[in-house]
Amino acid sequence: MEDARNYDPTAHHRGLLAPYRDVIAALNPDGGLRYYPGSPELSLRLMRPNDRLIANEL
């Protein structure tokens, strides 16, 4: 049984969140959290080379 003091609820999801966190880190090279991408920017940065995207943000 896992000790509650050492429980990390994100441990099982780190691999899934890594690309998202990498985009945010790339926009904030000083390690802070000053810039956060909108959905179109985030999608653009996560796209594969052959993907296409048309996005509008209101």
DATA-V219824 format. One line per field, one symbol per residue. psi: psi as a letter, one per 20 degrees, with the letter a starting at -180 (. if undefined). A space follows every 10 residues. Layout:
BEGIN
psi->???
END
This chain:
BEGIN
psi->ppphhjpoii gijghhiggg hhghhhimii iamhppqrgg ggggiiqrhi qqpoqpp.
END
